[in-house]
């Protein structure tokens, strides 16, 4: 418990960022929804169209909606110029505001539709203009219902804002995502407590406002609004403390190795006098575009990933050629500087439990083929769509009885519990050694290489200070060292380290 | 479809006119053209010699008090605020004394001004509705089935009260009703509408004397027969 409390106390900046994001999204949602509701109350067509659109948006999973704003904003750069941010606050704000639209709009439209026609006739009869009718009659009578919509929207938005982490916007999702990846449940629980607690408090305060509107008690709704306002202002004040231009932003994807390397890079830069900031848990798909657009400054990416996703290549020219081709391609096409390779590979490989492999008598993919139809294979969510799987399938004629998707962390649990017989493991994964897994040979060289590379955004590509601070990492990290470090974070119980601690230990091993 | 057509008439200052007809005859539509709640596709309504559609809407509606079946008190305003709304829209503040006076005129207690509409009975609410219509010192009072939703006793009392106020302030009043008895008892002049047209325009006396044509007479026949049946019941129970 004290551990969770300690984490909670350290969440101040995430908490403030979360409040500012959610409040801005609801505010923007209101700015759009209320005029739209007024318009809708005067036109059936608008009402149908607006509600239809808002409902449609609601059917898109929040995570997908957030991710979709990245390509949308990227294409909008053609109009608004290169300074338009594509990650972080802006896309999170837009996606969440869209999400907040429906409950506010629906309640406002319903409230308007249910106003007593006699009262509206009287408003005309006494000579109100349509503006007077809106402000003196329609708005005050609809207010409690609209407030109920705002409450619903707020609870949804505060919850969904945790997903903003995946597009590089700090929020209370940061501890949740980091905790899920590193199996640090205290982090997950702390993140959940903070965001659920925030939602409950906001719901209660807005409930007071709603009740005040219904009872037409000025003191009551005034007090509620002031309390909410103070919370937002407090969060804004807290947030405006830090932030300066020279900060270098280090990104990490959603797995332990990335968290550790980000911390390692960060500590190297801090030693050299730079101030750094972390964008943890970015979606894998957005990291490359983010570094290419200088939304972030440093990432660690893998040759195989860039090869297929960015260069669109499916061939396998071998490890060295692949790396050189990528480094040249980045320099010529995106302006990203590939500083070098860290030394280890995090490639896809097929792994089995040692006892199971022995039982079947297999040590290579070739030998596994005849047993395939009786086996269940587990892969990360993208694996069975990836060219690696297609290459293996085609090179060996591999067929499995059942294929299942797991998040990387749970994949190893599935292997342990027998829910999967073979998994698509990663070569740098600490659990390969810890679980004494057998990595099957790939005699036909179907699987491409995945060298870890340091990528610098165009913004800092020419910064020799950064380059020299990171130089000692190039070629320095062996796959064994990386495995050990990853395992320290991924393991449970005694000896489990946070990514930061593991990074410090790794730095020590590397003599930095 | 034409809701109202072929209506041409003049209403004198100070007269109390009842507009009678069955449901869907166009009487409410005709009435609402007077304060431009309905705008006609053709034809004109002149008020004091001016076309109502050329008058400033807020000014027009102050000069024309409007009372209707739905009452439409604003539920979030007190009784006093409801009465004062017309002048308030014109930028005037109605004094508490004036609100008390208006409440007294419609036979309500002056201290009712601070109550909310949902604390009142239906009859009390319509009295407030009448007070609200009178608050701006209108020249013309138009009423659309004003007593339609009230119980008979309240209805009768309020009808008499409105006629009395009409006299007192020298108003011109147009009342839409489907109840011929009410029209005959309150108005100086009864106009009968059918399918959007004006089919009779007579004094109550003339209607009772059989004037006004078939449709008007079929409407007069209802209360007359009711009265005769009641009278004969009274006679048979009191043979002496």
Interface residues (C-beta under 8 A of the other chain):
Chain A: X116 X117 X118 X119 X120 X121 X122 X123 X124 X125 X126 X127 X128 X129 X132 X136 X137 X140 X141 X216
Chain B: X35 X37 X57 X58 X59 X60 X61 X62 X66 X68 X70 X71 X72 X73 X74 X75 X76 X85 X86 X89 X90 X132
